[in-house]
Amino acid sequence: MVVDIQEKLLPRMHKADRVVERSVRMIEGAKVLGVPVIATEQYPKGIGPTVEPVRQALGDATVLEKTAFSSLGDSKVVEAVRATAAKTLFLVGIEAHVCITQTALDGLDMSLAVHVVTDAVGSRDPGDRDVALRRIESAGAALVTSEMALFEWVKDASSPAFKGVLNLVK
C-alpha cells in the first residue's frame, strides 16, 4: 500500500527523494512479482495528487481518495484490501507518525501481518518518524527495508522474477 505521497506534502518531508525512490522501487517490484498495489491520497483537493514519479510507477493500480488518517479507516480502502485476499500488508509513504502509524495499527487490528518499509516512509521531523517506527514495531508490525521486502517476495534466485528484482536494487 502506497500512502499519501502527494505534491503539497512531500516537499516538507525529511529525505523526500529517498522516500519516493524507494516507494517506486517497491511498486516496480510488486509489478514484477504480481503483488497487488493499492494507493491512497489524503484529501487530494487540498494536498494535491500523488507525485508524478509515483503516479507513473503506479500505472493502472487502484488509487483511492480518503479523509481518514488511517488508510484502513476508509471503507473503500478496506474493501480494496480485502478484495486482494492479502494476509500481509506492506506500507510505504507519508507521514510515518500519522497515516502510516494509524494504517499499521488498523492493519494489525484486522489480523493482517503488517510490514513497514522503513526506507520508503517519512515524516517532516525525523524524530517523529523514529518514534512512529518504534511504536509500530512494539505493536507487532515488522520493520523491513525495500531490499529485504523485495527479496522476501522473490524467495529464490531461480525464480523467473529474480533478475527483475535484482535490477531494481542495483
N, C-alpha and C positions, 0 to 999 in steps of 0.2 A: 504494500500500500504506500502510495506517494502522497504525503500530507502537506498541502498548502504551500508549495514552493511558488510564490506569487510575486508579481512585478513590484508592487509597492512595499512589500515586507522584506524581500530578500536583500536589498542593498544594506539594510541595517544589521544583518547577521554577521557575527564573527566567523571568519573563514567561509564566506558565502560561496566563493568559487569552488572550494573543495566539496561543499555540500552538493552543489549542482553536479560537479564532475562525478562524484561517487553515486549520486542518485541515478544519473544517466547510465552509469556502469551497471547498476542493479537492474534497471529497466531493460537494457540491452541483453543482459544475461538471462533475465526472465524470458525474453523473446526466444533466445537460442534454445532454452530448455523447456519451453512451453508452460512456464509458470504464469498463472493469471495475474494481471496487474489492474489495480483499481486506484484511481487518483481522486483527491478531493481538493476543492477550492473553498476557502473560508470567505464568505460574503464577497464574491468577485466584483460586484458593483463598486465596492469601496476599496478593496485591496488589489484589484486588478486580476487579470488572468494568470495562469501558470506561465512561468518564464519560458521564453522561446526554446532554449536547448532541451528542456524537459518536455515541453509540449511536442517537439519534433520526435523525441525518443518514444513518447507515449503512442504516437501514431493513432490507431483506432481504439486504444484502450478506453475503458469507461472512466469518465471524469464527472464527478458529482459535486454540485454545489451544496454547501451546508452553512449553518449558522452556529450549531453546537460546537464547542471547542473539541470535544471528543468526536472523531470521525464516526465512531460507533454509537454516538449519541443521536445520530440521524437514521431514521428508519430506512431510507433509500440505500444508505451505505451498508447497513446491516443486511438488508435483503441481497445486495450485490455480493457481499462476502459469503453469505450462506449459499447463494447460487453456485459459487465455485466449489463448494463442498470441502474447502480447505480446512485443515485442522491446525495449521500453523500460519501465523501472520508475521511477516517481516515488514518493519516500518522504517521509512526514510522520510525526511522532510523537516519542517519547522513549525513552531518553535518547540524545542525539546522539553522545556519546562511547562508548557501549556498543552498544545494539541497532541504532541507525541506522548507525553505522560498520561493524559486523560484517555487517549485511544488505547495505549498499552494496558492500563488498568481495566478498562472496559473489556478489552480482548481477553484478559485473564478471567474476568467475571463470566465471560461467555465460554469458558473452558477451552480457549484456544491456547496453543503454545505460542508465546509472543517472543519475537527476536527483534531487538532494536539495533539497527546498523549504525554503529557509533560514528563512523567516519562520514556518514551521509545524513546526520541530523545536526541541527544547530540552533543557537539562540543568540540574541543580541549580546548578552553578557555571558562569557564563558563560565562564570561561576554558577549561573542559573542552569546551564547545560550540565555541568558536573553534578550538581545536587539532583537534578532530574534523573540522570543516569543511575546514581546511587539509589534513589527511591524506586525507580523502575526495577532495578535488579533485586532489591530487597523484597519487592512484592512478588517476585517469582519469574520475571522475564529474563531471557538470556541476552547478554550484550555480545555482539559479534561485529566484525569488520566486513566490509563489502567482499573482500577476497575470501574470508572464511565462509561467508554465506554462499558465494558462487561455487566454491569447491565442494561445499556440503551438498548443494543441489546436484552437481555433476557426478559425484560419488566415485568415479572410476576413470582413470586415464584412458581406458579402452573405449569409453563412451564416444559415440559419434559427435556429441556436443563439446567434448573436451577442448578441441582446437579453437572453437569459437569462444569459449570461456577464457582460454589461455590468452588469446589475442586481446581480450578486454582488460586483463590485468598487467600486461606488459608495459 
